[in-house]
């Protein structure tokens, strides 16, 4: 998160020229959207170019008034991500921004030392990648393959770190902020022992980030090659899903024709009945690893808000873990039954 995070030096929305000359310099926002995407953003996200910077300043003022110790980036481009993700509803955008930071502070196993080089083994395994071509709606397709993960090599949190960094890289693009993304998850070969790592605690955390703690629009989740065990996995996930997101899950089984109704073969690799050649993970890995310095710059160490302490967070986290462990004990018989 680049930029100045000190709200005490941020101007109100109607600052005088004499006030402004003492403000820290911020990167000047320049819109990179095509005319078609400007129109789409206006129609779908309520984004009006003539009011865009006014809206950003309004959100900035709200942060400085209500959360002066949040420690967030206040650059125009950064705040725009949150406004677009919540269709320029100031209150909802502010809550998303606060959730974004709360998620990062409350799960140190995922967010400490978060940089591409730290998750290189996950990238090299092919657990997560991004297809090289966009779909007809201009959306990136994030491909997740759990069968590429060997639990004895590293914990499941490393996979989550890789997914998170992938989303952070994608959301830097204004096109992605407007169009959203599509997920393709291949559950071929997922066993009961592997599925058991994805318990209610992890499910709740991941779903919480994707739904309410990250400024990205997930337009569809396509599940392919799901075994019977996936019924148990989905039983764990579904209670945490909002109805709108739950309705965007499409279970295709082994039916590639069904998958092709949602993702055209022309952008899919041969592994999924596509015509774009073998799945190549190297290009995305190189792009992400080449962004190391950018991530180090953006992910400055966040400080805890003044009204909370590390002890408070640990107590809250322990309570969540206990509640989710209790839920997991109830889920395990269902997992075995589905398997």
Secondary structure, DSSP 8 states (H G I E B T S, - for coil): --S---GGG---TT--HHHHTTS-----------HHHHHHHHHHH---GGGHHHHHHHHHHHHHHH-TTS-----HHHHHHHHHHTTT-HHHHHHHHHHHHHHHHH-HHHHTT--GGGGHHHHHHTSEEE-SS--TTS-EEEEEEGGG--TTTS-HHHHHHHHHHHHHHHHTSHHHHHH-EEEEEE-TT--HHHHTTS-HHHHHHHHHHHHHSS---EEEEEEES--THHHHHHHHHHTTS-HHHHTTEEE-TT-HHHHHHHS-GGGS-GGGT-SS-S---HHHHHHHHTTHHHHHHHS------TT--HHHHHHHHHHHHHHHHHHHHHHHHHHHHH-
